[in-house]
Amino acid sequence: MTKPQDKLRGWAAARKAILSGLRFTSLRLRLVVVFGLVALTAAVSASGIAYWLNREAVLTRTQDAVLRDFQQEMQNRAGVLPTHPSQDELQHTAGQMAASSQRFSVLLVAEDESGRTVVGNSGALDPFSLADVPESLRTAVGKEQSITSNNKYPYHLYWQRIIDGDKPYLVAGTKVIGGGPAGYMLKSLEPEEKDLNSLAWSLGIATGLALIGSALLAQAAATTVLKPVHRLGIAARRLGEGKLDTRLRVSGTDELADLARTFNHTAEALETRVADMSARDEASRRFVADMSHELRTPLTAITAVTEILEEELDAETGSVDPMIEPAVRLVVSETRRLNSLVENLMEVTRFDAGTARLVLDNVDIADQITACIDARAWLDAVELDAERGIMSLLDPRRLDVILANLIGNALKHGGSPVRVSVRASDEDADGGGDLLIEVQDHGPGIPEDVLPHVFDRFYKASASRPRSEGSGLGLSIALENAHIHGGEITAANSPKGGAVFTLRLPRDPSALTETPAEPDGANGNGEGA
Amino acid sequence: MGQNASVPSLLLIEDDDAIRTALELSLTRQGHRVATAATGEDGLKLLREQRPDLIVLDVMLPGIDGFEVCRRIRRTDQLPIILLTARSDDIDVVVGLESGADDYVVKPVQGRVLDARIRAVLRRGERESSDSATFGSLVIDRSAMTVTKNGEDLQLTPTELRLLLELSRRPGQALSRQQLLRLVWEHDYLGDSRLVDACVQRLRAKVEDVPSSPTLIRTVRGVGYRLDSPQ
């Protein structure tokens, strides 16, 4: 029956563990994400700007140098060409121009005498044709501009960056002033592109490293925060379990150290408070113990003398004055009552102080019950339903206290006949199992509102009978005696009428006593073999 | 023993005046001759002078306490001692029995109960049938009420002697603690089994070759004790 419930509980626990794990990691996760975002933004913007500035600087420098060279070459070489050069001349000049320090290809375009367009280019290996020159550039180059104060030349140098087959190129063109040939040059920007690419790679790697570094930093930061939090959690749990001396080690001066300090103060205050309360509790218990102990000394003397008085009363010589006989009887009976009250008080204080010990012996239950009933002259009023031979390991004196209180209570409040039945339940191979003793009376039963309180100390069932004969401790002591055996007493009303007290005792409570009842238990194993 | 065999003489050592007076009154009425002492020291002195048959000893005494008095008496004497303990705290009882007391009563004690205990203890020294039994090197002479081991006389208290006699009467048969309490201590059904255990311990210390691994007085687990002849 309990299996699905257990499973359910197991599931709930597992889910809780997972959830708490998530909660635990989520702060870590959040920190990592935030750190990563910050690092990413900073790294990306910094490397973006650096890349852009570098690119402009590199390209501009290359371009300026190339263009200056080209212009120089145009002036020096193309400028000296005749107005209508031949194909060979153009080709030759272009080759010469291309041989300059800047490695660019040159294309010279002119009209020969017959008005045909002649083209000369440098090198046959990298054919640079007019088709490679964008139309817009050609137009801009060929356009003659009017000369003003701001513009001293009719023709200008124009340039453009193009991409041809995934490779970047710089194309520039100009016209020799005074009807000379138009010259174009093509310079590959591939080395620069490569440089810039490797720069971009470096920047990317740097960004990645920054990201990893920030993640590690975030982890470290999370750990410094979460570790104290985790420790605090453990300490709080220990405190909750009653280990009031739990303290945290305070290190540093940050907010977490503050928290730890606050925790320590709280724990200290709690410990002091609890210690104070238990000391007060202890003091009041000690007072009751001391008081009942102190009461014993005079009571011992009184008891001894009272017996002499009692014997005088019982003596047939009539030596006691009939006038004072009732007084003597009262003293005798009240002394006896006081005795049992102090006895019970002592018993209660022993239980409260935890000094009560079991003195176990192997006894026949039926014999013990019979003796208990017999000793109190209850044989006529009690029906015993118990077979002889049920042996049990228990404290005979404590069993007697329990039985005397239960049966005495039944006789007082329920009325005879009181039925006592003994059953041994589920005896297993090693003599375990329980012993059940039922005490049932034939009275009116116990009112439902009283039932939960029958084992309370000094609880009297009816207010109209404040001075019952008992001490008001009997059932409470019976219950404590059952508990020290590891047993239990329950009170209920029988459906057939009358109250039923059920005493359940384990048949082998020897595990409860630290010292075995056998005086030579340590070496008794090999004996008798 | 006492000068007058019919009236047993007791020594009551109790520091509280009221209790001492009341118990003296009560015990005298029961037919005992009672000498009293208020301290352990006085009690030991009186013991040497008067040679009583039995001592009733309070545990809580000023100066040397009851346990110490008990131990000092046991060094030289085997006369019966009944402890009068104000606390039935179990430690008190155990310590008292270990220091050699034969029985104990818990305050507030009823005079009749104390009287019954006294008479039971005194009966233990009475002689009975006249035969003897031998258990290994141990010889129990019931007529002379002596026990010898390897020919040497053993100093046993009357309680120890009675316990040995009861066990030797049923050799090889296990006796439960409750049975022994009835036979030796004459206690009712609520006898304290620790009396038996403590007395067995003391007896083993005297009769066994190695008290920690007994060969004569065996423990029968879950039952009690048994006297065996060593094979």
Interface residues (C-beta under 8 A of the other chain):
Chain A: H293 R296 T297 P298 L299 T300 A301 I302 T303 A304 V305 E307 I308 E311 N339 V342 M346 R350 T355 R357 V359 L360 D361 N362 V363 D367 Q368 A371 C372 A375 L393 P396 R397 D400 A517 E518 P519 D520 G521 N523 G524 E527 G528
Chain B: D16 A18 I19 T21 A22 L23 L25 S26 R29 A86 R87 S88 D89 D90 K107 P108 V109 Q110 G111 R112 S176 R177 Q178 D188 Y189 L190 G191 D192 S193 R194 D197 A198 V200 Q201 R204 S212 S213 P214 R218 T219 V220 R221 G222 V223 G224 R226
